Amino acid sequence: MENLAYRPRLVFWELTKGCNLRCIHCRATATELSSPEDLNYEESAQVIDQLAVYAPFILVLSGGEPLFRRDIFQLARRATDKGIRVALATNGTLITESVAQQICDAGIRRVAISLDGPDAATHDVFRGLPGSFQRAIEGFQHLKQRGMSLQINTTVAKHNSARLQETLDLALRLGADAFHLFLLVPVGCGVQIAEKQMVEAEEYEKILNWLYDRTLENKIELKATCAPHFFRVVRQRRAEARRHGESVPELPTNHGHGGHATNAMNAMTRGCLAGTGVCFLSHKGEVYPCGYLPLEAGNLRRQSFTEVWEHSPLFASLRNLENLKGKCGACEFRNICEGCRARAFGCTGDYLAEEPFCLYEPRGYQPTASPNPCTTAI
């Protein structure tokens, strides 16, 4: 392994595009049935063996709906036995008592269940299936009864941005170990709904400051995904507190709510890790910098994972911060933020362009181009 400075920390694996829901924001534009192009068990096992070279890291099994794969528990066990920390990202609706037990028996260490609001009315409209909220809650409870570490994932959009505190309160009542926010990226179905559903840049800033305040309460593990400028907000808020002579508590990294591997699941590093600490494997074996940046770095049906991870020109480009353009390239926070490369690509077609949903203006920066099309459209 040549690029030891860039080891994978999180690998997201879309095991299948098959799904029982029709979420309006889905990056995968999921289909009802699994695709004949899905990697079969033998191919998937080979991928796991290649990934194991980099263990320990976190492998997130996702979809579509990953529980559509009949061999998911065999794959999870194979990865676990090779020293990989395995997590499952699911809509929760297929988790019966029997399935919950199989998840635990497979060695999966955390399950993330998507809840896009504090009630059925908010969640079900976004997920496209009446009753999905209640079934997700029931799936959560089946796992909770078996001691599984549980995470609530919430995709933030206009329909639920004003109800985040209520959704967090629900996560606390359910006894979740973590609450992760995913800020909508215009990719997949998200392209069609971006204008109607993506919150304005000013609202993003308010949400990230709200999240920082909740983090200081240390009630639950909190994380913002696809919002690298949260790291800039953290630095700014802490610097502001010091200027006013206020105490600046250490940010919590472990919450001890009975879950496993909490530190590993929530280690605070820097903002965008696409191609540097994170990558995404498609159901066909394609390798992308992340699940929201649809630029192919390689294909595991033709190449080994090591070859792609260590020698992809796309990954090399993302690892060189000197390549960043616009205000991201000039920003004093670029080493801890980097801006969302997927959102930049979704709005401009250039993955190295400036983050379109960041309000911060770097010191002394003079814009030389017209405003970003995403921010001017909303």
N, C-alpha and C positions, 0 to 999 in steps of 0.2 A: 504494500500500500504506500504509494508515493506521497499523496497529499494528506499527511497525517493531521495537518492543521484544520482540515475540513472533513471531519468524520460525520456521518449521518447521525442526527439526534432523534429525528422523527421521520419515519417512512409511512406514508399513507398509501394503502393498497385498495384500489377499487376492484374487489373480487368479482363483481358482476354489475351490469347496469339494470338487471331485473329488480323491480320494486313494486310493492302493492299500493304506494301512494303516488300522488301527482303534485308534488310541491312546486309552487309557481317560481321558486328561485333556484331550482336544482341545477347544479353545474353539469350533471350527467345527462340531462334530458332523458330521464329514466324510462325504460320500457316495461311492459307488464311481465314479459318472459325473459329469462336469461338468454344471452346472446350465444349463438354457436361459435362466435369468435373468442369467447372467454378462454383464458388459459385453462387447460385441463388439469387434473390432479397431478400427473407426472410433471408437467411443465411448472406448475405452481410449487411443487416440492423442490424442484431444481432451483427455482428462484429463492426459496427459503434457505437452501444450503449455501447459495452465493451470498445472501444477506448476512448469514451467520458469521462471516469473516469479520464483520464490524461490530458484533455483539460485545457488550450490552448496549442496546438502544431500544427505542419504543417503536413497535410496529403496530399501526392502527389499521385494523381490518374494517373496510367500509364498502360502500356501494354507490349507487343503487341501495338495495337493502342486502347487506352481507349474509343475513340468515336465509336468503334464497339459495345459497350454496349448500348442497347436501353434505359436502365434504369439509365444511368450515371448521368443524371441531377437530378433525384429523389434522388440518393445516395448522390450526392454533396450537395443538399439542406438539406438532413437529417443531414449530418455531420456539415454543417454550422450552422444549427439551434441549435446544441448541443455545440456550442462554439469552434469547431475545425476550424482552418484556412485551407482552401482547395486550393490546387494548381493542375494544370493539366499539364502533360507532354505528348506532342503529336507531331506527325510528321507534323502537320499543314495542310496536303493536303485535309482533309475532312471538313475544316472550311469554310462554305459558310456564307453569311450574316445572314441567319436564324440560323445556328448553333452558330455563334458568339453571337447572341442575347440570345440564350438559355444558353450559357456558363455564360454570365453576369447575367442573371436572376437567375441562380442556386446559386449565392453567391460565386462563385469561385473568388479568390483574385489575383491569378497570373497564367499566362499560359506560359509554357516553350515550345518553338518550336525548333526542331533540325535543324540546318544548318551546314553541314560539309564542308563548303568551301564558298568562296566569289562569286561563279558563278555556273551555272548549270552543266558545264563540270566536276567540282570537286565533287559537291554534288551528282549528279544523279548516277554516277558510284558506289559510296559507298552505296547509298540507293536502288539501284537495280530497279529503275523505271524512265524512261525518263519523264521529265516534273514535277517531284516531287519538284524541287527547285522553279519553278515559282508558283506552287500551294501552297507551304509553305509560300512564300512571300505574296501571295494574302490572305491567311488565317490570317497571321500576320496583314495585313492592315485592314481587316474586324474588328479585335479585337481592333486595335489601334484607329480606328474611334469611338469606343464605350468606350474609356477611360480605357481599361483593362491594368493592369500592365503586362509587357511582358519581357520575358527572352529568350535569344538565348543560346542553348546548342550546343557545338561543341565537338565531339569525336576526340581527337588528335591521328593521326596515320601518317605513312610515307607519305601518299598521300597528306596530307594537312599541315604538320608541318611547312613548309616554308612559308605558306600563312596565318598564324594566324593574323598578323597585318592587312592584307586585309579583313579578316573575321570580325575582331573587327571594322574596319572602316565601314563595311557594317552595323553592329549592331548599330553603332552610327548614320549613315545616316537614318536607319529605325526608329530611336527613341526608341530603346530598353532600358529598365530600368536596365538590367543586362546581363552580358556575362559570361557564366560558361564553363570552360574547363573540359572535362572528359578524363582522361588518360586511354588508352585501358588496359583492364584486360583480361588475357587469360582464358575466361570462355564462355560457349555456343559456338556460331560460332567463337568467339574470339580465341578459342584453335587452330582451323585450320588455322587461318590467323596470329597468333601471330608472327611467324618467319618472315613473309613477311611484316607485317604492324606495329608491335610495334617498336617505335623509341628506339635507344640505350640510355643507362643510361646517357651518356654525353649530349645527345640531350635533355633529360628530364630536366637535370640541367639547360641548357640554356633557355629552355622554362619557367621554374619556375622563373628564374631571370628576364626574359622578362616580365612575369606577375607582378612581384613585382614592376618593373619600371612603368608599366602601371597603377598599383594601386595608385602610388604616384601622378599621373596626375589627379586623382579624376574626371574623365569624366563620368564614368559609374560604376555600381556595378560589381566587378570582383570576381570570386571564382574558385579555382581548386578542382575538385572532384577526388577521387581515387589518390590523390597526397599528402599524409599527410606530406611528407618531405618539402612541401612548407612552413610549419610553422617553420621548421629549417632554411630554406633559409631566411625567414623574420628576424628571430633573428640574424642570421649571418650578414646580410646586415646592419641592424640597429646598431649592435655592431661595425662593421667596420666603419660606418659613424661617430660614436662617437669618435673612436680612431683617426680619421683624423680631429676632431674638426668641423665636419659638423653638421648642424642642422638636427634633426631627427623629421620630422613631424608626428603627430598622424595619424594612418591609418584610412581612412574614413570608416564609418559604415552606413551612410545614405546619399543618393545622391539627394533626393528631386526632381526627374524627373517626378513627377505627379503620381507615382505608389502608391499602397497601401502596407502597411506592409513590407516596404523595410528592416527596421532593423531586423524584425523577420526572413525574408527570407535569410539574409546574416550575421547573428550574427557570429562573429569570435570566435571560441571556441578552439578546438585543432584538430589534424590531424584525424586519423582513429577513427570514432565513432561507428563502427560496434558492435552491441550488448550492447553499453553503452548509446548512445543517438540516435541511428539509428537502424531501423530494416526494413525488407522487408517481405511483405505478398504476397504469390503466388496466382494465380488464383484458386488454389485448397484448399487454407486455410493454407498452410504450412508457417511457420515463420522461416525466415533466418536472420542472423546477418546483412546482406546487400544483395543487389541484385546480387552481384558478388561472394559471398562466399556460395557455394552450400552445406552447412551443416545445417540440419534441427534442429531447437531448439524446435519445437513443432508443433501442428496442431490444428487450430481453429475449425475444425469439431469434435475434441475430447476434447479440453481443452479451457479454457477461456484465453483471451489475458493476463489478469493479472497473471494467473498461469504461463504462458510461460515467460512473461517479467521478473517476479520477482523470479522465481524458476528454470529456465533452467540452467542445469550444463554447457552447452556451453556458455551461456551469462556470467555466473559466472567466467568461465575461462578467457574470453576476458576482464573482468573488473579488473583482477589482473595482473598488469604490471610486477610482479615478474615472470610471466610465459613466458615472451618473451625470445627468444633464439638468439644465435649468436650476431652480433654486435648491433641489436636492444635492446637486453637485457642489453648490456653494455653501451649504448649510453647516454650521458648527456642530450640529447634532447628527450628522450623517453616519458617523461610526456606530451610533447606538440605535439609529432609526432606519435609514436607507430608503424610507418611503415604500409603499406597497408597489412592487414591480408588476403585479397582475392588474391592479387598478390603473396604473399608468398605461399598460398595454391595452386594456379594455377601452380606455378613453381616447388614446392617441395612435395606437398601433405600434408604439415604440416602448419596449419594456424598460428602457433606460431613462425615459422621460421623467419629469418631476411628478411627485405624488399629487394627484388632482384634488384630493379632499383634505389637504392640510392648509390651515390658515396662516401658519407661521411664515414670516418673512425674515430670512437670514440677515444678520447685521451687514450693512453696506451693500446688499445685493440690489442690482439694478436689472429688472427684467428686460430682455432683448427681443422677446417673442410676444405674440398675442396671447391673451388669456387661454387657459386650457379649455377645450370644448366641453368637457364634462361639467366643469364648474360654471360655465356661462349658460349652460342649458337648463339649469335648475334655479 
